């Protein structure tokens, strides 16, 4: 779009807002990469064309000089950010890699739509040079923001439809192998507390569980829960026991979920592993808090964080990070819970 001819007043954000029938703040969110509804965005884009609005890019250029900072964006409830040792491990790994390159890490936690809007404005302000994104969902508004900004980014995990650099583990293969080993202990009524099915890790772990059981898979023995959280594991196990009191093994989609399941089993008078075998996933601190300690999959959290940060740093140095993804090894750790 060309600037207005001499003598004609330059159109402003107020003009765009008036033509679109929205507030000035809504226009600003669109211009700065923030989240608004599709209807509002289309109206604003049409109004920009109608009034001939041209953003002042000089100020934006000033703020987009290198900040030597990288955002660490986590899509989880604030409470889970503190409870989940995996997030802490990923954070430490990313921070170590960034510190070694003389970059500062900025932590940004997204729990609500308000958080999404706030973080979108922050990213659009040019305060970070790139971002590591953890626990992104399908059709994630923040993903749309970083795409519009062209921000160097790397994901921990691989949300569907994303073609940017990412690092992860083979959640499906690891869950399949763990379930097969659990089945080899002689268990026949094997259930799963399936968490976080709105992201790739949760859905892949359920898919691996299903594949391992084959024709013996029983949908009624799967209890979905929202989060990789102890409380969700405990509540999910209680519901599963009400429906299937004869269940003799349970796969908790994370160690925290499995630890919650152990708590519920004990409260119901069930012995682990004598009556019910339990396995988790992550080999986090939760795995050693249970009695007996959990059989699980060793997810290299710090390695994931470091690899994601290094992929961002590579892009910032002018290199090209691998959009096909990097998979780290995640072996089974067998202990006494199953």
Sine and cosine of phi, psi and omega as CSV:
sin_phi,cos_phi,sin_psi,cos_psi,sin_omega,cos_omega
0.00,0.00,0.72,-0.69,-0.04,-1.00
-1.00,0.00,0.44,-0.90,0.03,-1.00
-0.90,0.44,0.32,-0.95,0.02,-1.00
-0.93,0.38,0.48,-0.88,0.00,-1.00
-0.92,0.40,0.35,-0.94,0.01,-1.00
-0.83,0.56,0.64,-0.76,0.03,-1.00
1.00,-0.02,-0.26,0.97,0.03,-1.00
-0.99,-0.11,0.70,-0.71,-0.02,-1.00
-0.91,0.41,0.71,-0.70,0.05,-1.00
-0.93,0.38,0.75,-0.66,0.04,-1.00
-0.91,0.41,0.51,-0.86,-0.05,-1.00
-0.87,-0.49,0.11,-0.99,0.08,-1.00
-0.86,0.50,-0.57,0.82,0.03,-1.00
-0.88,0.47,-0.65,0.76,0.03,-1.00
-0.89,0.46,-0.68,0.73,0.01,-1.00
-0.89,0.46,-0.72,0.70,-0.02,-1.00
-0.87,0.48,-0.69,0.73,0.00,-1.00
-0.90,0.44,-0.70,0.71,-0.02,-1.00
-0.93,0.38,-0.54,0.84,-0.03,-1.00
-1.00,0.06,-0.27,0.96,-0.04,-1.00
0.96,0.30,0.54,0.84,0.01,-1.00
-0.76,-0.64,0.07,-1.00,0.01,-1.00
-0.98,0.18,0.35,-0.94,0.06,-1.00
-0.88,0.48,-0.59,0.81,0.01,-1.00
-0.88,0.47,-0.62,0.78,0.02,-1.00
-0.91,0.41,-0.65,0.76,0.06,-1.00
-0.88,0.48,-0.69,0.72,-0.01,-1.00
-0.88,0.48,-0.62,0.79,0.01,-1.00
-0.89,0.45,-0.66,0.75,0.03,-1.00
-0.91,0.42,-0.71,0.71,-0.03,-1.00
-0.91,0.42,-0.50,0.87,-0.05,-1.00
-0.99,-0.15,0.18,0.98,0.06,-1.00
1.00,0.09,0.22,0.97,-0.02,-1.00
-0.98,0.20,0.06,-1.00,-0.07,-1.00
-1.00,-0.08,0.79,-0.61,0.19,-0.98
-0.65,-0.76,0.18,-0.98,0.01,-1.00
-0.92,0.39,0.39,-0.92,0.03,-1.00
-0.86,0.50,-0.62,0.78,0.00,-1.00
-0.89,0.46,-0.72,0.69,0.00,-1.00
-0.91,0.42,-0.65,0.76,-0.02,-1.00
-0.89,0.46,-0.68,0.73,0.00,-1.00
-0.90,0.43,-0.64,0.76,0.01,-1.00
-0.90,0.44,-0.65,0.76,-0.02,-1.00
-0.93,0.36,-0.68,0.73,0.02,-1.00
-0.89,0.46,-0.61,0.79,0.05,-1.00
-0.91,0.41,-0.65,0.76,0.00,-1.00
-0.92,0.39,-0.61,0.80,0.04,-1.00
-0.86,0.52,-0.69,0.72,0.03,-1.00
-0.92,0.39,-0.63,0.78,-0.06,-1.00
-0.91,0.41,-0.70,0.71,-0.08,-1.00
-1.00,-0.04,-0.12,0.99,0.03,-1.00
0.95,0.31,0.58,0.81,-0.03,-1.00
-0.94,0.33,0.72,-0.69,0.06,-1.00
-0.83,-0.55,0.90,-0.44,-0.01,-1.00
-0.89,0.46,0.49,-0.87,0.10,-1.00
-0.99,0.11,0.99,-0.13,-0.08,-1.00
-0.98,0.18,-0.20,0.98,-0.03,-1.00
-0.89,0.47,-0.71,0.70,-0.01,-1.00
-0.91,0.42,-0.62,0.78,0.00,-1.00
-0.90,0.43,-0.60,0.80,0.01,-1.00
-0.88,0.47,-0.62,0.79,-0.01,-1.00
-0.89,0.45,-0.69,0.73,-0.07,-1.00
-0.98,0.20,-0.21,0.98,-0.04,-1.00
-1.00,-0.08,0.30,0.95,0.19,-0.98
-0.93,0.37,0.35,-0.94,-0.05,-1.00
-0.85,0.52,0.73,-0.68,0.00,-1.00
-0.98,-0.19,-0.23,0.97,-0.13,-0.99
0.85,0.53,0.55,0.84,0.04,-1.00
-0.73,-0.68,0.58,-0.81,0.05,-1.00
-0.80,-0.60,0.73,-0.68,0.02,-1.00
-0.98,0.22,0.62,-0.78,0.12,-0.99
-0.91,-0.42,0.98,-0.21,-0.17,-0.99
-0.97,-0.25,0.84,-0.55,-0.03,-1.00
-0.87,-0.49,0.85,-0.53,0.03,-1.00
-1.00,-0.06,0.98,0.22,0.03,-1.00
-0.51,-0.86,0.36,-0.93,0.14,-0.99
-0.84,0.54,0.51,-0.86,-0.03,-1.00
-0.83,0.55,-0.62,0.78,-0.02,-1.00
-0.90,0.44,-0.62,0.78,-0.03,-1.00
-0.95,0.32,-0.46,0.89,0.06,-1.00
-0.84,0.54,-0.58,0.81,0.00,-1.00
-1.00,0.06,-0.52,0.85,-0.11,-0.99
-0.99,0.16,-0.55,0.83,-0.16,-0.99
-1.00,0.06,0.94,-0.34,-0.01,-1.00
-0.89,0.45,-0.43,0.90,0.02,-1.00
-0.90,0.45,-0.68,0.74,0.03,-1.00
-0.88,0.47,-0.68,0.74,0.04,-1.00
-0.88,0.48,-0.65,0.76,0.02,-1.00
-0.91,0.40,-0.69,0.73,0.04,-1.00
-0.88,0.48,-0.68,0.73,0.02,-1.00
-0.87,0.49,-0.72,0.69,-0.01,-1.00
-0.89,0.45,-0.66,0.75,0.02,-1.00
-0.89,0.45,-0.68,0.73,0.03,-1.00
-0.91,0.42,-0.68,0.73,-0.03,-1.00
-0.90,0.44,-0.63,0.78,0.01,-1.00
-0.89,0.46,-0.73,0.69,0.00,-1.00
-0.90,0.44,-0.66,0.75,-0.01,-1.00
-0.94,0.35,-0.66,0.75,0.01,-1.00
-0.88,0.47,-0.65,0.76,0.02,-1.00
-0.88,0.47,-0.44,0.90,0.03,-1.00
-0.99,-0.11,0.15,0.99,0.01,-1.00
0.92,0.40,0.59,0.81,0.10,-0.99
-0.94,-0.35,0.54,-0.84,0.09,-1.00
-1.00,-0.04,0.62,-0.79,0.08,-1.00
-0.98,-0.22,0.70,-0.71,0.01,-1.00
-0.90,-0.43,0.88,-0.47,-0.04,-1.00
-1.00,0.07,0.76,-0.65,-0.02,-1.00
-0.74,-0.67,0.91,-0.42,-0.07,-1.00
-0.96,-0.29,0.78,-0.63,-0.03,-1.00
-0.91,-0.41,0.89,-0.46,0.00,-1.00
-0.86,-0.51,-0.57,0.82,-0.11,-0.99
-0.81,-0.59,0.15,-0.99,0.09,-1.00
-0.88,0.48,-0.57,0.82,0.03,-1.00
-0.90,0.44,-0.65,0.76,0.07,-1.00
-0.87,0.50,-0.68,0.73,0.00,-1.00
-0.85,0.53,-0.72,0.69,-0.02,-1.00
-0.90,0.43,-0.67,0.74,-0.01,-1.00
-0.90,0.44,-0.71,0.70,-0.02,-1.00
-0.93,0.38,-0.60,0.80,0.05,-1.00
-0.87,0.49,-0.69,0.72,0.03,-1.00
-0.90,0.44,-0.64,0.77,-0.02,-1.00
-0.90,0.43,-0.73,0.68,0.02,-1.00
-0.88,0.47,-0.64,0.77,-0.04,-1.00
-0.94,0.35,-0.35,0.94,-0.01,-1.00
-0.97,0.23,-0.05,1.00,0.05,-1.00
0.98,0.21,0.42,0.91,-0.07,-1.00
-1.00,0.08,-0.21,0.98,0.07,-1.00
-0.73,-0.68,0.43,-0.90,-0.01,-1.00
-1.00,-0.01,-0.33,0.94,-0.03,-1.00
-0.21,-0.98,-0.08,-1.00,-0.06,-1.00
-0.46,-0.89,0.61,-0.79,0.25,-0.97
-0.98,-0.21,0.80,-0.60,-0.07,-1.00
-0.89,-0.46,0.81,-0.59,-0.05,-1.00
-0.91,-0.41,0.68,-0.73,0.09,-1.00
0.91,0.42,0.55,0.83,0.05,-1.00
-0.92,0.39,0.56,-0.83,0.05,-1.00
-0.97,-0.22,0.17,-0.98,0.10,-1.00
-0.92,0.40,0.64,-0.77,-0.04,-1.00
0.84,0.55,0.70,0.72,-0.03,-1.00
-0.98,0.19,0.81,-0.59,0.00,-1.00
-0.85,0.53,-0.57,0.82,-0.01,-1.00
-0.92,0.39,-0.57,0.82,0.10,-1.00
-0.86,0.50,-0.67,0.75,0.05,-1.00
-0.88,0.47,-0.63,0.77,-0.02,-1.00
-0.90,0.44,-0.76,0.65,-0.05,-1.00
-0.92,0.40,-0.49,0.87,0.06,-1.00
-0.93,0.38,-0.70,0.71,0.00,-1.00
-0.91,0.42,-0.58,0.82,-0.02,-1.00
-0.99,0.17,-0.27,0.96,-0.09,-1.00
0.92,0.40,0.54,0.84,-0.08,-1.00
-0.97,0.23,0.74,-0.67,0.13,-0.99
-0.85,0.52,0.77,-0.64,-0.13,-0.99
-0.54,-0.84,0.44,-0.90,0.18,-0.98
-0.62,-0.79,0.65,-0.76,-0.02,-1.00
-0.98,-0.20,0.60,-0.80,0.23,-0.97
-1.00,-0.09,0.94,-0.34,-0.21,-0.98
0.99,-0.16,0.14,-0.99,-0.09,-1.00
-0.74,-0.67,1.00,0.09,0.03,-1.00
-0.87,0.50,0.59,-0.81,0.00,-1.00
-0.84,0.54,0.64,-0.77,0.08,-1.00
0.99,0.13,-0.01,1.00,-0.02,-1.00
-1.00,-0.05,0.77,-0.64,0.02,-1.00
-0.88,-0.47,0.54,0.84,0.05,-1.00
-0.96,-0.27,0.22,-0.98,-0.01,-1.00
-0.84,0.54,0.61,-0.79,0.02,-1.00
-0.48,-0.88,0.37,-0.93,0.09,-1.00
-0.74,-0.67,0.50,-0.87,-0.01,-1.00
-0.11,-0.99,-0.29,-0.96,0.10,-0.99
-0.79,-0.61,0.19,-0.98,0.06,-1.00
-0.99,0.12,0.99,0.12,-0.04,-1.00
-0.87,0.49,-0.65,0.76,-0.03,-1.00
-0.91,0.42,-0.77,0.64,-0.03,-1.00
-0.90,0.44,-0.64,0.77,-0.01,-1.00
-0.92,0.39,-0.67,0.74,0.02,-1.00
-0.91,0.41,-0.61,0.79,0.03,-1.00
-0.90,0.44,-0.72,0.70,-0.01,-1.00
-0.91,0.42,-0.65,0.76,0.00,-1.00
-0.91,0.41,-0.66,0.75,0.01,-1.00
-0.91,0.42,-0.64,0.76,0.03,-1.00
-0.89,0.46,-0.65,0.76,0.01,-1.00
-0.93,0.38,-0.60,0.80,0.07,-1.00
-0.89,0.45,-0.66,0.75,0.00,-1.00
-0.90,0.43,-0.56,0.83,-0.01,-1.00
-0.92,0.39,-0.21,0.98,0.07,-1.00
-0.98,0.19,-0.04,1.00,0.05,-1.00
0.98,-0.18,0.08,1.00,0.00,-1.00
-0.95,0.30,0.56,-0.83,-0.04,-1.00
-0.82,-0.57,-0.44,0.90,0.01,-1.00
-0.93,-0.36,0.99,0.13,-0.15,-0.99
-0.98,-0.20,0.85,-0.52,0.01,-1.00
-0.95,-0.32,0.12,-0.99,0.03,-1.00
-0.63,-0.78,0.73,-0.69,0.22,-0.98
-1.00,-0.04,0.98,-0.18,-0.17,-0.99
-0.99,-0.10,0.95,-0.31,-0.08,-1.00
-0.98,-0.20,0.37,-0.93,0.20,-0.98
0.81,0.58,0.75,0.66,-0.04,-1.00
-0.96,0.27,-0.07,1.00,0.04,-1.00
-1.00,0.01,0.15,0.99,0.07,-1.00
-0.69,-0.72,0.23,-0.97,-0.16,-0.99
-0.90,0.44,-0.62,0.78,-0.05,-1.00
-0.89,0.45,-0.73,0.69,-0.02,-1.00
-0.91,0.40,-0.71,0.70,-0.02,-1.00
-0.93,0.37,-0.58,0.82,0.02,-1.00
-0.93,0.36,-0.60,0.80,0.02,-1.00
-0.92,0.40,-0.63,0.77,0.07,-1.00
-0.91,0.42,-0.64,0.77,0.01,-1.00
-0.90,0.44,-0.65,0.76,0.04,-1.00
-0.91,0.42,-0.65,0.76,0.07,-1.00
-0.87,0.50,-0.73,0.69,-0.01,-1.00
-0.88,0.47,-0.71,0.71,-0.01,-1.00
-0.88,0.47,-0.66,0.75,-0.05,-1.00
-0.90,0.43,-0.57,0.82,-0.05,-1.00
-1.00,0.08,-0.39,0.92,0.05,-1.00
0.83,0.56,-0.80,-0.60,-0.06,-1.00
-0.92,0.40,-0.31,0.95,0.00,-1.00
-1.00,0.06,-0.02,1.00,0.01,-1.00
-0.90,0.43,0.74,-0.67,-0.03,-1.00
-0.83,-0.56,0.94,-0.35,-0.04,-1.00
-0.84,0.55,-0.52,0.85,-0.04,-1.00
-0.94,0.34,-0.23,0.97,0.02,-1.00
-0.99,-0.12,0.17,0.99,0.09,-1.00
-0.97,-0.25,0.83,-0.56,0.03,-1.00
-0.91,-0.42,0.96,-0.29,-0.01,-1.00
-0.96,0.28,0.63,-0.78,0.12,-0.99
-0.70,-0.71,0.41,-0.91,-0.12,-0.99
-0.95,0.32,-0.65,0.76,-0.23,-0.97
-0.79,-0.62,0.35,-0.94,0.14,-0.99
-0.98,0.19,0.92,0.39,-0.14,-0.99
-0.78,-0.63,0.53,-0.85,0.02,-1.00
-0.83,0.56,-0.75,0.67,-0.05,-1.00
-0.89,0.47,-0.60,0.80,0.03,-1.00
-0.93,0.37,-0.61,0.79,0.04,-1.00
-0.90,0.43,-0.66,0.75,0.01,-1.00
-0.91,0.42,-0.74,0.67,0.00,-1.00
-0.91,0.41,-0.65,0.76,0.01,-1.00
-0.90,0.44,-0.63,0.78,0.01,-1.00
-0.92,0.40,-0.64,0.77,0.04,-1.00
-0.87,0.49,-0.70,0.72,0.00,-1.00
-0.91,0.41,-0.63,0.78,0.00,-1.00
-0.91,0.42,-0.64,0.77,0.02,-1.00
-0.91,0.42,-0.59,0.81,0.04,-1.00
-0.89,0.45,-0.59,0.81,-0.06,-1.00
-1.00,0.08,-0.57,0.82,-0.09,-1.00
-0.64,-0.77,0.97,0.25,-0.05,-1.00
-0.91,0.42,-0.24,0.97,-0.01,-1.00
-1.00,-0.06,0.14,0.99,0.02,-1.00
-0.85,0.53,0.71,-0.70,-0.06,-1.00
-0.89,-0.45,0.05,1.00,0.10,-0.99
-0.35,-0.94,0.50,-0.86,-0.03,-1.00
-0.63,-0.78,0.72,-0.70,0.12,-0.99
-0.97,-0.23,0.93,-0.36,0.12,-0.99
-1.00,0.08,0.77,-0.64,-0.13,-0.99
-0.91,0.42,-0.22,0.98,0.17,-0.99
-0.54,-0.84,0.21,-0.98,0.03,-1.00
-0.89,0.45,-0.62,0.78,0.02,-1.00
-0.89,0.45,-0.67,0.74,0.05,-1.00
-0.89,0.45,-0.70,0.71,0.00,-1.00
-0.90,0.43,-0.63,0.78,0.03,-1.00
-0.90,0.44,-0.63,0.78,0.09,-1.00
-0.90,0.43,-0.61,0.79,0.04,-1.00
-0.90,0.44,-0.66,0.75,0.03,-1.00
-0.87,0.50,-0.67,0.74,0.02,-1.00
-0.87,0.50,-0.71,0.71,-0.01,-1.00
-0.92,0.39,-0.63,0.78,0.02,-1.00
-0.89,0.46,-0.69,0.72,0.02,-1.00
-0.88,0.47,-0.68,0.73,0.01,-1.00
-0.89,0.46,-0.46,0.89,0.01,-1.00
-1.00,0.02,0.06,1.00,0.02,-1.00
0.99,0.14,0.29,0.96,0.01,-1.00
-1.00,-0.07,0.65,-0.76,0.03,-1.00
-0.99,-0.10,0.67,-0.74,0.05,-1.00
-0.93,-0.38,0.86,-0.51,0.15,0.99
-0.98,-0.18,0.10,1.00,-0.14,-0.99
-0.84,0.54,-0.75,0.66,-0.01,-1.00
-1.00,-0.02,-0.65,0.76,-0.06,-1.00
-0.67,-0.74,0.85,-0.52,0.12,-0.99
-0.99,0.14,0.61,-0.80,-0.04,-1.00
-0.75,-0.66,0.71,-0.70,0.13,-0.99
-0.79,-0.61,0.43,-0.90,0.04,-1.00
-0.85,-0.52,-0.41,-0.91,-0.02,-1.00
-0.37,-0.93,0.80,-0.60,0.09,-1.00
0.75,-0.66,-0.57,0.82,-0.19,-0.98
0.82,0.58,0.75,0.66,0.04,-1.00
-1.00,-0.01,-0.06,-1.00,0.02,-1.00
-0.87,0.50,-0.47,0.88,0.04,-1.00
-0.87,0.50,-0.53,0.85,-0.07,-1.00
-0.89,0.45,-0.48,0.88,-0.02,-1.00
-0.99,-0.15,-0.07,1.00,0.03,-1.00
-0.99,0.11,-0.38,0.92,-0.02,-1.00
-0.99,0.15,0.32,-0.95,0.04,-1.00
-0.76,-0.65,0.95,-0.32,0.03,1.00
-0.97,0.26,0.27,-0.96,0.02,-1.00
-0.90,0.44,0.43,-0.90,-0.15,-0.99
-0.98,0.19,0.67,-0.74,0.35,-0.94
-0.96,0.28,0.64,-0.77,-0.20,-0.98
-0.29,-0.96,-0.05,-1.00,0.12,-0.99
-0.94,-0.34,0.73,-0.68,-0.02,-1.00
-0.99,0.13,0.98,-0.18,0.06,-1.00
-1.00,-0.03,0.87,-0.50,-0.09,-1.00
-0.98,0.18,0.98,0.18,-0.14,-0.99
-0.85,0.52,-0.75,0.67,-0.02,-1.00
-0.90,0.44,-0.62,0.79,0.04,-1.00
-0.89,0.45,-0.61,0.79,0.03,-1.00
-0.90,0.43,-0.71,0.71,0.01,-1.00
-0.89,0.46,-0.68,0.73,-0.01,-1.00
-0.90,0.44,-0.70,0.71,-0.03,-1.00
-0.90,0.43,-0.62,0.78,0.02,-1.00
-0.92,0.40,-0.70,0.72,0.02,-1.00
-0.89,0.45,-0.65,0.76,0.01,-1.00
-0.90,0.43,-0.54,0.84,0.05,-1.00
-0.92,0.39,-0.61,0.80,0.07,-1.00
-0.92,0.38,-0.71,0.71,0.00,-1.00
-0.88,0.48,-0.60,0.80,0.03,-1.00
-0.88,0.48,-0.69,0.73,0.03,-1.00
-0.90,0.43,-0.63,0.78,-0.01,-1.00
-0.92,0.38,-0.41,0.91,0.02,-1.00
-1.00,0.01,0.07,1.00,0.03,-1.00
0.99,-0.12,0.02,1.00,0.02,-1.00
-1.00,0.10,0.05,-1.00,0.00,-1.00
-0.88,-0.47,0.90,-0.44,0.02,-1.00
-0.99,0.14,0.41,-0.91,-0.10,-0.99
-0.97,0.26,0.94,-0.34,0.02,-1.00
-0.97,0.24,-0.21,0.98,0.03,-1.00
-0.98,0.20,-0.17,0.99,0.09,-1.00
1.00,-0.08,0.42,-0.91,0.05,-1.00
-0.86,-0.52,0.84,-0.55,0.03,-1.00
-0.97,-0.25,0.79,-0.61,0.06,-1.00
-0.99,-0.13,0.43,-0.90,-0.03,-1.00
-0.94,0.35,0.65,-0.76,-0.02,-1.00
-0.66,-0.75,1.00,0.09,-0.07,-1.00
-0.98,0.20,0.33,-0.94,0.10,-0.99
-0.98,0.20,0.69,-0.72,0.10,-0.99
-0.91,-0.42,0.93,-0.36,-0.09,-1.00
-0.99,-0.15,0.82,-0.57,0.00,-1.00
-0.79,-0.61,-0.43,-0.91,-0.20,-0.98
-1.00,-0.02,0.01,1.00,-0.11,-0.99
-0.98,0.20,-0.18,0.98,-0.01,-1.00
-0.68,-0.73,0.00,0.00,0.00,0.00
